Amino acid sequence: MTKKHFIAIAGNMGVGKSTLTQLLVESFGWTPFYEAVHDNPYLADFYKDMPQWSFHSQIFFLSRRLRSHREIIRYPGTAIQDRSVYEDAEIFARNLHQLRNMSDRDYKVYRDLYEEFIQILPRPDLIVYLKASVPTLIERIHRRGRDFERDVSPLYLQQLNELYNAWIDDFTLCPVLTVQADYLDFVRFNADFTVIKEQILDKLGLEKVYA
């Protein structure tokens, strides 16, 4: 393959972004850039008191995502980003503001920073959007067993889902592949992963390269 590609895996918490990233890495030797979850020093506090810690937590995620984005652009080969920079602002920060868990002042500062950066950031070649219903998300969250996620409410997940769907409907910066993750359990079934893998290669025009 002579051209590098930049693929971002998008979707709500628990949908399987990291797992799909790892499966693609194992299949094709692409380089992963994972979401910074475990090293976020604000995350546990955020889940206990969202109004107090939302701005801090979102700025941390934004800074890590921008760092990953820069590293991906410099990287000479094909790379996969676990959650895109767009989701931080368009989904999570927006939701926190709508729920009054982020103040108008903090949200304006956050959006100003985000919008300045995306004007100069190179765009992905493809966003793979993993779409799933709330029951599927809850089942997968419980399956992976992260302590700080156990008390996430179905209402919160539904609010995020609505924002995700609205964002994808209006997103035009790069091609999008929507995967119906309710029906394709690539975590447990290799045949389902094969379907997704072939769809990604088709979108990137790489079917013959990996035939």
N, C-alpha and C positions, 0 to 999 in steps of 0.2 A: 504494500500500500504506500503510495507516494504522498498522499495528503493526510495531514493530521485532522482529527475531528474533536469537537468539544460537545459532549452530551451532558445535559443536566436532568437529573431524576427529581420530579416534583410530586408532591402529594401530602395529604394530611398525616398527622402523627399515627404511627402504628400500621400504616398501609404496606410497608415493606420496602422502602427506598434503599436502605442500607443492604438488605438481602439481595435485591435485584442488582445493585451496584456490584456486590461481591461475585454474584453468579456471572455477570458479564465480564468481570476481570478474569475469572477462572477460565471462561470460554475463549476469550480473545486476547488476553494479555494486556488489555488496556490499563491505564493507571488511574486508581481511584483517589478522589479528594473527598473525604468523609465530613459529615456535619459535625461541628464541635459541640458535643452534648456534655460529655463527662467532665470536660475541663472548664465549663462555664461556672465561675465562682458565685454567680447570682441565682442559679436555677432553683435550687432547693428553697431559698428565701422567696423567690418569685411565686412558687406554688403555694406558699403559706400566706403571702401578702402581696397580691398583684399590683394594687395601686402604688405601693411603696417602691417596688423593685422592677416594674415593667420597663421603664426607660433604660435602666442599667442593663437589664438582661438583653433587650433588643439591640442596644448599641454594641454589646459584646458580640452577639450573633452577626450583626452587620459587619463589624470589623473583621471577624474571622472569614466571613463569606467573601469580602472584598480581597482579603489576602489570598484565599484559595483561587479566586478569579484571576488575580494577577499571576499566580504561580502556574495556572493552567495555560494562560496565554504564552508564557515563557517556555513551557514544557514542549519538547520537540515532537512528542507522539500524541496519540489519541488519549483523551482523558475524560473521566466521568465525575461530575460533581453531585454529591448527595445533598439535595435541596439547593435550589437556585437563590441568587441574591434577590430576585424579584419577589419571592414568597415572603421574605422577612418583612418587607414594607407593605405589599399589597394584601397580604393575608393576616399575619400575626400582629403587626403594629396597628393596622387598620381596625382589626377586631378589638384589640385592647382599648383603643380610643373610643370606638362605638359603645363599648361596655362601661365607659368612664373609669377604666383601670389605667388609663394614661391621660394626663392632663392635656388641655389644648396647647399649652406652652411647650411641653415636652414633645408632643406629636408634631408640632410645626418645626421644631428644631430637627427632629429625626427625619421628617419628609424632605426638608431643605437639603440635608446632607445626602440622603439617598438619591434625590433627583439630580443633584450635581454630578454624582458618581456615574449614574447610568448613562449620562450623556456621552461619556468618554470610554465606557467599558465596551470592548468587543462582545458581540452577541454569540450565544451558543449556536451550533449548527442544528441542534434538535433538543427540544424539551420533551421528555417522556412523562406524561401526567398519569399517575396511578390514581384512579377514581374508585372509591369504595363507599358503601353505606355505613352509617353509624354502627349497626350491630357487627359488621365485619371488622371495623376499626377496634371496637371494644374487645372482641374475641382475640384479635392479634396483639393488642396491648397487654392483655392478661397473659397471653402465651409467652411473651418475651420477658415479663416480670420485672420491669424497672420500678423500684420502690416509689420514686417521686411521681410516677404517672398513674398509680393505682387509683387515685381518687379523682381523676379527670372525669368531668360529668358528660353524659350524653348530649346535653344542651350545648356545651362548649364545643364539642366535636361537630355538632350539626351547624353551629354558627360558622365554624371554619369551613365546613363543606360548602355552604352557600357562597362564601367569599371565594373559595377556590373555583367553583363553577362559573361565577360571574367574571373572575379574572381570566380564566381560560377562554371564555366566550369572546372577550374583547382583546385578547393578546395577539399582537401582529409582528412582534420583533423578530421572530424566527419560527420555523415549522414546529408543530406540536403533534405528538402521537399520544392519543388518549387510550389508556388500557383499562378495561373494565375489570378491576381487581376482585370484585365480588364473585366473578365467574372463572377467573384465571388465578388459581392459587399456586403461583410459581414457587412459593416457599416449600411446599410439600410435594408438588407433582412436576416431574421433569418435563412431561409433555406440554404442560402449560407454559413453562419457561421457554421451551422451544418455539412455541407460537409467538411469544413476545419478542424473542431474539430475532426471528425471521422478519417480523414487522419493523424492528429497528433497522436491520440491515437494508431492507427495502427502502425505508425513508431516507437513508443515507446514501443509497445507490451503491451498496457494498455487497450485494448478493453474490456476485461472481468472485469477488476477492476472497470470500470465506467459503466458497463452494467446495 
